[in-house]
Amino acid sequence: MSTEISGMIECRPLARIFGEDDEDAIWHAAVDLFLLNTGNAYDALACLFGVRNSFGFRPLSEGRGLPDDASDSVRGVFSSRVEAQGPYGTTWISWAELAAVDWDETDRSGRLSRSMVAGPQTHWAPVWTVMRTLAELHGPEHVRLVVWFD
């Protein structure tokens, strides 16, 4: 049985201007992963999120669940998936965290690096480009990727 990833990139545009505690500094859905064609390469899912991790990567973001302050759009899409299929492996990661990653780190075998499986030369490039652009506009801590799996 295959594993499919779903999710959205979110940003909090007014937090940089008014501060994170301002009532208008809420998260907004920016782009659905479906539109960015990430594919479901299991080595990348293992590296990034710990899903199907027979590769031995130390996951960057595993099992954090849905953010408490997720945007209404993310909550709506996620709720419809819960009713339909019962997603698992729900987690999230910020651009600030991704920007600090050692992309040369390898799996247990030492054969695959993070960059090789999920770096800028892979199907993940469009995701990283969108997140980087939003981070330049709104700050790296105000951009995140929220994902779940079917």
C-alpha positions in Angstrom: 0.0 0.0 0.0 1.4 3.4 -0.9 1.8 6.4 1.3 0.6 9.7 0.1 1.5 13.1 1.5 -0.9 16.0 1.9 -0.5 19.4 3.5 -0.1 23.1 3.1 2.5 25.8 3.5 1.2 28.5 5.9 2.5 31.9 6.8 1.7 34.5 9.5 2.2 37.8 7.6 1.2 40.3 10.2 3.3 38.8 13.0 6.4 40.5 11.8 4.7 43.9 11.8 2.5 43.7 14.9 4.1 41.0 16.9 3.2 37.3 17.5 0.7 38.1 20.2 -1.4 40.5 18.1 -4.9 39.3 17.4 -4.4 39.8 13.7 -1.1 37.8 13.6 -2.8 34.5 12.6 -1.7 31.8 10.3 -3.0 31.7 6.7 -2.8 28.9 4.2 -0.5 29.9 1.4 -0.1 26.9 -1.0 -1.4 23.4 -1.0 1.3 20.8 -1.5 -0.8 19.2 -4.2 0.0 22.2 -6.5 3.8 21.8 -6.0 4.0 18.1 -7.0 6.3 16.8 -4.2 5.7 13.2 -5.1 5.9 10.5 -2.4 9.5 9.3 -2.6 9.8 7.3 0.6 13.4 8.3 1.3 12.4 12.0 1.4 9.4 11.3 3.6 11.7 9.4 6.0 14.3 12.1 6.0 11.9 15.0 6.6 9.1 13.5 8.6 10.1 10.0 9.8 7.4 8.3 7.7 8.3 4.9 6.3 11.8 5.4 7.7 13.5 2.1 6.8 16.3 4.3 5.5 17.6 5.2 9.0 17.4 9.0 8.7 17.1 11.1 11.9 13.7 12.8 11.0 13.6 16.6 11.0 10.1 16.8 12.2 8.2 13.7 13.4 4.9 13.4 15.1 4.3 17.0 16.2 0.6 16.8 15.3 -1.5 19.5 13.9 -0.4 22.9 15.2 -2.8 24.3 17.8 -2.9 27.6 15.9 -3.3 26.1 12.4 -5.1 28.2 9.9 -8.8 27.7 9.3 -8.0 26.4 5.8 -5.6 23.8 7.0 -8.1 22.7 9.8 -10.8 22.3 7.2 -8.8 20.2 4.8 -7.4 18.1 7.6 -10.9 17.5 9.1 -12.2 16.4 5.8 -9.4 13.9 5.5 -9.9 12.6 9.1 -13.6 11.9 8.2 -12.6 10.2 4.9 -9.4 8.2 5.6 -7.9 8.9 9.0 -4.5 10.5 8.2 -1.5 9.7 10.3 2.0 11.1 10.9 0.7 14.6 11.1 3.5 17.1 11.8 4.9 20.5 10.8 8.2 22.3 10.4 9.1 26.0 10.1 11.3 27.5 7.5 13.6 28.7 10.3 14.2 25.0 11.2 14.7 24.0 7.6 17.2 26.8 7.0 19.3 25.5 9.9 19.4 21.8 8.7 22.7 20.1 7.8 21.7 18.9 4.4 24.9 16.8 4.1 23.8 14.6 7.0 23.3 11.0 5.9 21.1 8.1 6.7 22.6 5.2 8.9 24.2 3.6 5.8 26.0 6.8 4.9 24.9 6.5 1.3 22.1 9.0 1.2 22.3 12.6 2.3 19.3 14.8 3.1 20.2 16.9 0.1 20.1 13.9 -2.2 16.6 12.8 -1.2 14.9 16.1 -0.3 17.2 19.0 -1.3 16.9 21.7 -3.9 17.6 19.3 -6.8 14.7 17.0 -6.0 10.9 17.2 -6.3 10.9 19.3 -3.1 12.6 22.3 -4.8 9.2 24.1 -5.5 8.2 23.7 -1.8 11.5 25.1 -0.6 11.3 28.0 -3.2 7.8 29.0 -2.0 8.8 28.8 1.7 12.0 30.7 1.2 10.2 33.5 -0.7 7.5 33.8 2.0 10.2 33.8 4.7 12.0 36.6 3.0 8.8 38.6 3.1 7.4 37.6 6.5 10.3 36.1 8.5 11.5 32.5 8.7 9.7 31.8 12.0 6.4 32.9 10.4 6.5 30.3 7.6 5.8 26.6 8.1 4.9 23.4 6.3 2.0 21.3 7.8 1.7 17.7 6.5 -0.1 14.5 7.1 -0.2 11.1 5.3 -2.8 8.7 3.9 
